[in-house]
Amino acid sequence: MADVTAPTSPRIDTHPDIMALRAHSEETTATPAAQAVEALAILCGVYLAASPWIAGFSGSTTLAINNLICGVAFACLVGGFGPAYERTHSMSWAALVLAAWTIMAPWIVVGHVWVTRAGVSNVVVGVLGCLTALALAGLGARRARRGG
């Protein structure tokens, strides 16, 4: 009887290109600055999601729901950059749009917010979100320019 064995195919996760992408991604996200920016961005998203209850403006149900959805989306979006930074850094522009929306939302969603806890909270976390999204985009662009 002949021993018939199926040829084993190489695993995709050991492919040289995949391994090089992982090495570049780890190099980019391994710096303390990149880790700090990502952590701050995640904290911004978590705060935004919980801000109606932390800052005490849960009386505006529409804005509370808006902040909850935008905060979860922002935190998930920027949290996904770490494991696959080389492929996802360009999505930081989507995080920038969410952060910019956060700044404008009290006036667009509610329509009459002046200087209240909701307005101040959204503007502060929105500006921090914009800065962290721009920093994440800058880290990715710098990595790409270096020939990454």
BAFI-3210 file (N, C-alpha, C; in Angstrom, 3 decimals, decimal comma, padded with zeros to 6 digits):
// residues 148
n [1|2|3|4|5|6|7|8|9|10|11|12|13|14|15|16|17|18|19|20|21|22|23|24|25|26|27|28|29|30|31|32|33|34|35|36|37|38|39|40|41|42|43|44|45|46|47|48|49|50|51|52|53|54|55|56|57|58|59|60|61|62|63|64|65|66|67|68|69|70|71|72|73|74|75|76|77|78|79|80|81|82|83|84|85|86|87|88|89|90|91|92|93|94|95|96|97|98|99|100|101|102|103|104|105|106|107|108|109|110|111|112|113|114|115|116|117|118|119|120|121|122|123|124|125|126|127|128|129|130|131|132|133|134|135|136|137|138|139|140|141|142|143|144|145|146|147|148]
n.u [000,822|000,528|001,671|-000,304|-000,273|-001,623|-000,325|001,122|000,064|001,609|001,229|-000,701|-000,137|002,564|003,704|006,132|005,485|003,262|004,392|006,248|004,531|003,343|005,575|006,223|003,895|003,974|006,304|005,530|003,402|004,624|005,948|006,173|004,807|002,900|001,362|000,383|-001,163|-003,081|-004,275|-005,323|-007,136|-008,939|-009,915|-011,194|-013,315|-014,675|-015,357|-016,996|-019,133|-020,172|-020,667|-023,231|-024,205|-022,099|-021,457|-023,953|-026,156|-028,300|-030,933|-031,480|-032,465|-032,065|-029,537|-028,049|-028,282|-027,068|-024,433|-023,743|-023,769|-021,887|-019,638|-019,115|-018,645|-016,391|-014,487|-014,282|-013,385|-010,851|-009,636|-009,253|-007,027|-004,581|-004,036|-003,866|-002,383|-001,020|-002,837|-005,041|-004,612|-005,434|-008,101|-008,339|-009,218|-011,948|-012,465|-011,799|-013,887|-016,047|-015,295|-015,379|-018,103|-019,022|-018,391|-020,153|-022,650|-024,353|-025,599|-026,735|-028,276|-029,817|-030,348|-030,602|-028,587|-026,505|-024,091|-023,693|-023,507|-023,618|-022,871|-020,264|-018,959|-019,139|-017,720|-015,134|-014,368|-014,668|-012,737|-010,398|-010,698|-010,466|-007,795|-006,417|-007,177|-006,031|-003,364|-003,047|-003,459|-001,264|000,848|000,544|000,866|003,473|004,810|004,248|005,581|008,197|008,692|007,547]
n.v [-001,172|002,143|005,099|007,728|011,017|014,193|017,126|019,577|022,859|026,069|028,144|031,124|033,087|032,967|034,030|036,020|038,741|039,290|038,956|041,044|043,279|043,049|043,459|046,116|047,385|046,825|048,192|050,831|051,230|050,695|052,747|054,986|057,430|056,903|054,963|056,435|058,391|056,765|055,619|057,922|058,678|056,519|056,840|059,300|058,531|056,717|058,425|060,226|058,555|058,038|060,544|061,932|061,001|061,376|064,140|065,079|065,722|064,211|064,759|065,622|063,598|062,951|064,055|062,637|059,990|060,366|061,029|058,651|056,754|057,923|058,022|055,293|054,391|055,968|055,126|052,377|052,574|053,950|052,211|049,990|050,565|049,816|046,863|046,539|048,590|049,468|049,032|050,459|053,126|055,166|055,340|057,066|059,491|059,206|059,070|061,662|063,045|062,131|063,267|065,997|066,218|065,785|068,177|069,958|068,818|069,431|071,849|071,272|068,935|069,444|072,184|074,587|074,957|076,766|077,930|075,372|072,441|070,302|071,448|072,455|070,108|068,507|070,116|070,208|067,434|066,877|068,533|067,420|064,857|065,456|066,350|064,016|062,267|063,545|063,333|060,541|060,113|061,537|060,010|057,666|058,667|059,637|057,257|055,980|057,688|057,180|054,930|052,604]
n.w [000,000|-000,819|000,707|000,870|001,152|001,658|000,186|002,226|002,630|002,799|005,675|005,815|007,683|008,046|005,870|004,183|003,537|005,148|007,649|007,589|007,470|009,990|011,616|010,975|011,855|014,609|015,225|014,761|016,595|018,968|020,178|022,940|022,620|020,595|021,868|024,022|022,717|021,499|023,782|025,026|023,065|023,127|025,727|025,388|023,707|025,396|027,518|026,097|025,425|027,956|028,930|029,165|031,596|033,326|033,216|033,670|031,943|031,139|030,729|028,204|026,002|023,284|022,664|024,526|023,574|021,092|021,921|023,231|021,112|019,302|020,964|021,560|018,951|018,282|020,218|019,573|016,952|017,133|018,883|017,347|015,854|016,947|016,773|013,996|012,677|010,343|008,300|009,084|009,803|008,130|008,620|010,664|009,890|009,776|012,483|013,103|011,863|013,416|015,875|015,234|014,696|017,264|018,524|017,271|017,698|020,051|019,321|016,877|017,238|019,595|019,405|020,872|022,745|024,805|026,742|028,450|030,568|028,793|026,322|026,896|027,730|025,392|023,548|024,676|024,813|022,121|020,885|022,022|020,932|018,186|018,122|018,935|016,890|014,676|015,449|015,396|012,668|011,727|012,765|011,283|008,660|008,810|009,179|006,765|004,989|005,654|004,341|005,121]
ca.u [000,000|001,270|001,288|-000,737|-000,537|-001,884|000,751|000,732|000,256|002,164|000,243|-000,655|000,436|004,022|004,149|007,069|004,839|002,429|005,295|006,819|003,485|003,212|006,757|006,073|002,803|004,467|007,292|004,809|002,592|005,409|006,514|005,334|003,929|001,772|000,525|-000,285|-002,193|-004,157|-004,975|-006,106|-008,250|-009,925|-010,544|-012,121|-014,511|-015,396|-015,971|-018,086|-020,269|-020,733|-020,758|-024,536|-024,402|-020,994|-021,613|-025,288|-027,132|-029,105|-032,283|-031,602|-032,367|-031,516|-028,092|-027,469|-028,181|-026,046|-023,117|-023,497|-023,431|-020,623|-018,552|-018,797|-018,044|-015,052|-013,602|-014,040|-012,592|-009,444|-009,127|-008,880|-005,792|-003,437|-003,692|-003,664|-002,124|-000,615|-003,997|-006,165|-004,327|-006,189|-009,445|-008,350|-010,005|-013,328|-012,485|-011,791|-015,255|-016,863|-014,921|-015,915|-019,542|-019,228|-018,344|-021,331|-023,888|-025,324|-026,346|-027,491|-029,248|-030,733|-030,744|-030,598|-027,606|-025,535|-022,975|-024,223|-022,617|-023,610|-022,065|-018,859|-018,449|-018,967|-016,655|-013,832|-014,039|-014,554|-011,420|-009,415|-010,857|-009,865|-006,335|-005,898|-007,368|-004,983|-002,083|-003,024|-003,251|000,116|001,729|000,437|001,455|004,927|005,265|004,170|006,644|009,505|008,848|007,067]
ca.v [000,000|003,391|006,120|008,920|012,144|015,441|018,096|020,644|024,198|026,973|028,973|032,516|033,967|032,904|034,635|037,121|040,053|039,427|039,138|042,391|044,210|042,970|044,084|047,565|047,802|046,792|049,267|052,096|051,352|050,369|053,944|055,508|058,498|056,292|054,303|057,479|058,985|055,797|055,509|059,143|058,623|055,561|057,490|060,306|057,827|056,177|059,564|060,740|057,643|058,135|061,948|062,405|060,602|061,933|065,592|065,353|066,309|063,127|065,250|065,721|062,203|062,877|064,290|061,521|058,858|060,755|060,896|057,232|056,110|058,479|057,627|053,877|054,299|056,566|054,242|051,158|052,933|054,203|051,009|049,041|050,949|049,121|045,556|046,548|050,003|049,745|049,008|051,232|054,505|056,095|055,490|058,097|060,609|058,959|059,472|063,126|063,466|061,897|064,258|067,289|066,140|065,907|069,605|070,632|068,101|070,070|072,895|070,693|067,959|070,084|073,412|075,809|074,840|077,839|077,469|074,446|071,301|069,509|072,141|072,493|068,740|068,070|070,880|069,785|066,080|066,943|069,092|066,372|063,804|065,948|066,356|062,647|061,699|064,123|062,738|059,177|060,228|061,966|058,860|056,787|059,328|059,656|055,860|055,702|058,452|056,564|053,757|051,605]
ca.w [000,000|-000,928|001,682|000,148|002,050|000,944|000,394|003,157|002,071|003,807|006,359|005,367|008,703|008,000|004,617|004,479|003,474|006,347|008,790|007,481|007,888|011,444|012,224|010,815|012,733|015,984|015,369|014,819|017,801|020,161|020,787|024,032|022,127|019,894|022,867|024,797|021,871|021,348|025,064|025,204|022,123|023,647|026,874|024,856|023,250|026,557|028,203|025,277|025,559|029,306|029,331|029,649|032,984|034,111|033,285|034,180|031,026|030,591|030,453|026,748|025,563|021,927|022,736|025,280|022,646|020,115|022,546|023,476|019,831|018,795|021,868|021,327|017,618|018,339|020,993|018,790|015,780|017,484|019,532|016,309|015,188|017,541|016,228|012,548|012,436|008,964|007,412|009,595|010,196|007,293|009,177|011,688|009,358|010,216|013,885|013,088|011,527|014,623|016,885|014,791|014,912|018,705|018,848|016,723|018,010|020,948|018,644|015,764|017,742|020,540|018,742|021,682|023,819|024,818|027,560|029,452|030,767|027,558|025,326|027,314|027,706|024,008|022,895|025,213|024,346|020,662|020,545|022,338|019,921|016,931|018,272|018,937|015,546|013,827|015,858|014,863|011,216|011,530|013,013|010,119|007,488|009,002|008,976|005,329|004,311|005,914|003,473|005,952]
c.u [000,872|000,751|000,972|-001,056|-000,729|-000,729|000,262|001,026|000,800|001,055|000,427|000,009|001,955|004,579|005,035|006,419|003,977|003,307|005,932|005,793|003,317|004,386|006,661|005,001|003,261|005,471|006,599|004,086|003,370|005,996|005,595|004,371|002,701|000,827|-000,248|-001,413|-003,364|-004,953|-005,845|-007,318|-009,338|-010,651|-011,528|-013,421|-015,340|-016,071|-017,155|-019,326|-020,952|-021,007|-022,150|-024,767|-023,288|-021,189|-023,018|-026,217|-027,982|-030,556|-032,534|-031,373|-031,726|-030,006|-027,398|-027,287|-027,113|-024,649|-022,769|-023,050|-022,086|-019,436|-018,134|-018,122|-016,614|-014,080|-013,283|-013,143|-011,127|-008,832|-008,684|-007,584|-004,606|-003,093|-003,384|-003,356|-001,796|-001,814|-005,098|-005,861|-005,094|-007,618|-009,489|-009,075|-011,479|-013,474|-012,502|-013,187|-016,179|-016,561|-015,451|-017,437|-019,864|-019,245|-019,638|-022,654|-024,827|-026,177|-027,182|-028,600|-030,284|-031,241|-030,645|-029,613|-026,636|-024,336|-023,573|-023,211|-022,520|-022,717|-020,587|-018,238|-018,184|-017,844|-015,286|-013,452|-013,923|-013,207|-010,327|-009,488|-010,256|-008,343|-005,760|-006,070|-006,312|-003,615|-001,967|-002,806|-001,816|001,107|001,718|001,065|002,973|005,510|005,280|005,277|008,009|009,707|008,395|006,583]
c.v [001,244|004,384|007,406|009,995|013,389|016,402|019,194|021,988|025,104|027,817|030,417|033,421|033,885|033,478|035,847|038,507|040,309|039,681|040,527|043,444|044,216|043,655|045,605|048,104|047,844|047,903|050,616|052,273|051,072|051,613|054,440|056,604|057,914|055,617|055,331|058,116|058,032|055,654|056,732|059,146|057,663|056,163|058,569|059,643|057,288|057,311|060,099|059,864|057,797|059,565|062,413|062,088|061,145|063,433|065,994|066,063|065,244|063,539|065,417|064,333|062,080|063,066|063,167|060,303|059,136|060,554|059,440|056,531|056,613|058,060|056,186|053,713|054,835|055,644|052,969|051,449|053,135|053,014|049,956|049,379|050,136|047,806|045,562|047,957|050,309|049,823|049,957|052,688|055,509|056,267|056,535|059,345|060,445|059,341|060,990|063,666|063,272|062,945|065,644|067,332|066,333|067,372|070,298|070,043|068,820|071,130|072,350|069,775|068,621|071,401|074,674|075,753|076,011|077,372|076,646|073,327|070,457|070,149|072,135|071,095|068,277|068,820|070,401|068,405|066,043|067,480|068,069|065,230|064,203|065,904|064,943|061,990|062,246|063,548|061,313|059,187|060,631|060,841|057,909|057,376|059,361|058,289|055,529|056,436|057,841|055,310|052,479|050,342]
c.w [000,000|000,106|000,927|001,181|001,208|001,212|001,347|002,523|003,174|004,430|005,946|006,403|008,783|006,700|004,930|004,446|004,717|007,568|008,774|007,893|009,400|012,141|012,138|011,749|014,181|016,236|015,537|016,142|019,078|020,826|021,897|023,565|021,428|020,876|023,691|023,991|021,721|022,644|025,320|024,282|022,605|024,846|026,439|024,411|024,399|027,325|027,405|025,415|026,916|029,745|029,752|031,128|033,883|034,313|033,716|033,226|030,374|030,355|028,961|026,159|024,190|021,927|023,501|024,381|021,598|020,698|022,813|022,199|019,307|019,665|021,669|019,968|017,621|019,062|020,224|017,587|016,140|018,203|018,530|015,606|015,681|016,881|014,732|012,070|010,982|008,017|007,857|009,915|009,355|007,794|010,281|011,200|009,704|011,683|013,996|012,792|012,735|015,701|016,509|014,978|016,399|019,130|018,432|017,206|018,977|020,250|017,497|016,275|018,643|019,986|019,570|022,850|023,724|025,614|028,703|029,632|029,503|026,512|025,657|027,229|026,277|023,296|023,376|024,698|022,819|020,209|020,850|021,330|018,587|017,001|018,249|017,572|014,581|014,173|015,329|013,352|010,912|011,761|011,819|008,877|007,597|008,740|007,488|004,562|004,504|005,095|004,112|005,570]
res [m|a|d|v|t|a|p|t|s|p|r|i|d|t|h|p|d|i|m|a|l|r|a|h|s|e|e|t|t|a|t|p|a|a|q|a|v|e|a|l|a|i|l|c|g|v|y|l|a|a|s|p|w|i|a|g|f|s|g|s|t|t|l|a|i|n|n|l|i|c|g|v|a|f|a|c|l|v|g|g|f|g|p|a|y|e|r|t|h|s|m|s|w|a|a|l|v|l|a|a|w|t|i|m|a|p|w|i|v|v|g|h|v|w|v|t|r|a|g|v|s|n|v|v|v|g|v|l|g|c|l|t|a|l|a|l|a|g|l|g|a|r|r|a|r|r|g|g]
***
